[in-house]
Amino acid sequence: MTDVIFARALHVLGVVFWIGGVAMVTLSVLPAARRGDLGPARFAAFEAIERRFAPQAQIAVLLVGLTGLYMLYKLGAWDRFRDPGFWWMHAMVFVWLVFALLLFVLEPLVLHRRLHEWGARDQDGALAALQIGHRILLILSLLTIFGAVAGSQGWSVF
């Protein structure tokens, strides 16, 4: 059982790092870029920050996915997906899939180029759209974390 405890600790640390980074970008970096605090080439400054964080987020997302699967297997918890009381497990998988798709497929293959071109034409519009998207992802992530913590303690949130 110590392996499950270790997996859970890694899982939580991965979520803290990953969603903490999303919060930092959403609540600090993007508002600073939109206000011009990052200089006149504020979209390029945002891209430089994002370029440094993206590999870290990818590692965290992989860690969270692998430890989540490991715990499901070791605990034999697959049947929880049939119980509406464990809605937060569906939410965890959904949020994980959205970020995995964004970080590993859409961003490198499509979004990076398109956002770079958009940012070169219209910094304000590109940064505003990025902030809206990040806010939506952060809200979904925080609701999922709240549901997982409350639900794992036996609280009925919804």
Disulfide bonds with the S-S distance in Angstrom:
none
